[in-house]
């Protein structure tokens, strides 16, 4: 098991490195790609987007961050009733990009919240899922100098917040 985790983390570190493959993308594009992928899994119209005007262009590879958002959105949709819409917010907060996924599912106790962030822990019935989604997502975000936090209470749903520092990730203005 330890070897598997180490191999996954090595792959995450490699993928999350913007130096390996240069690139840039608009934060809006990151959101739209993640929503499009989740819509293929859960159907259209399940994610409400609330995007602040003038989101930054990020000097990072898109794929790792798209995976993070897809994982967070997938978790939120699985925790919600089929008729519920989850919310994805994007805004600049001081000198960081803040991406938040909010669901109105059943929420989690403090103990379940702690366990959910460990590798190989899953709440999915019948052993579905690998239990690596949040763990790998956190590693990707931390590899970019950011944080992934979860807030939840039973009966209130869950809020997953990704905060990425713009000092290292935002593209310089054109000109």
N, C-alpha and C positions, 0 to 999 in steps of 0.2 A: 504494500500500500504506500509506503513512504517513497519508493522509487516512482510510482505513478504520479504522486503529488509533485515530486521534484521535476519530473519530465514536463508536466503541465505548466508549472511555474516558469521553467526555462522557455517554453514556447510563448507564454504570455509576455515575459520580459522581451523576447525577441520581437514579437509582434507590436508591442506598445512603443517601441523605440522609433521616434520620428526621424532620427538620424539615419537609420537603415534605408528608408525610402522616403525621400522628401515628398511633400505634398501639402496642400492646404484645402480647406473646405469652409463654407459658411456654416455657422451653427444651425441655421434654418435647414440646410441640406442634411445635416446629421439627423435632426429630428424627423424630417420627412422620410428619409431612408429607413429609419427604425420603425416608424408608424406603418410604412408600406409593407415591411416584412411581417410585422405583427398582424396586420390586416389580412395577410394571406393565411395566417394560422388561425385567427379568431373571427374573421369576418370584418367587413368595413364598418365604420361608424362607431367603433368601441372606444376610441381614444379622442378626447377633446384636447386640442392644443391651445395653449395660452403663451404666445411668444411676445416678448418685449420688442419694441421697435429697435432697429439698429444693433442687432446681435453681431458679435465679432466674427471675423474670419479666423479660423484656427490653423496654425501651422503644424498640423499632425496628420497622420494617416487616419482615414475615416473608419476603416473596418473595426479596429478594436473598440472604439467608442460606440459605434453602431451596435456591436454585440452587447455592450454594457446596457444600453437603453433597451434593446430587444429583450434581454433577460429581465430587466426590472419591469417592463411593460407586461411581459408574459406572466411573471409572478403575480402582478397586480390583477390581471384579467382572470387568472385561475382562482384568485382569492375572492373574486367578485361574482355576484349573480350574473347570469347570462344577459339580463336586461340592463345591467349597470354599465356606465361609461367611466373609464378611468381618465385622470387628467395628467397631462404632461405640460409642465411649465418650464420656460427658459427665460432667464433674465441675467443681466449683469448686476452684480452686487458688490459695490466698491471695486476692487481690482480682481474679481473672480467671475467666472461663468458659473451660474447655478442652474442645474437641471433637476427638476423634481417630478417624481411620479407619485400620484396620490390615488389610493383606492378606498372604497367604502365597504370593504370586506369585513370579515369577522374580527380582524385585528389579532394581535399576539400578546401573550403575557410576557413579562420581563424575562422569564426563564427561556421561553420559546424563542424570543428575540435574540438572546445570547447564543443559543444553540444553532439558530438558523444561519449564523455567520461562520460556522465551522465547516471544514471540508467534509463531504460525504453525508451531511445531514439533509434530509428531505422530509417534507410534510405530506408529500404526495402518496396517495394510497397505493398499495400493492407493489411498492418498490419502484414505481415510475419515477423517472428523473434520476440524475446522478448525484445530486447534492453538492454540485460544484459551481453552480451558477453565481451565487452571491460571493463565494470565496474567490473565484477567478475574476469576477467583475471588480471586486475590491482591489485585487492585485493590479489589474490594468489601470484603474484610476490612480492608485498610489504610485505606480510607475511613471505617471505623468505629473506627479507632484500634488495630486488632489486628494480628496477624501470622499468616502461613501458612508453616509450615516443612515440609519433606519430608526424611525420613531413609530411606535404603535402602542395601542392599548386595546384590550379585549372590547369588542363591540363598536370600535370607532374607525377601523381601517388602519392602513399603514401609509407612511410617507417615507419614500426613499429619496435622499438628496445627494447628488453628485456635485461637488464643488471643485472647479479646476482653476488654478491660478493663471491669470491672463499674462502676467509678466513673461512667462516662459512659453506660452502657447499661442498667443495672438500674433497674427502676421503684422508686420509694420505697415503703416498706412502707405498707400500708393502715392507716388509723387516724386 
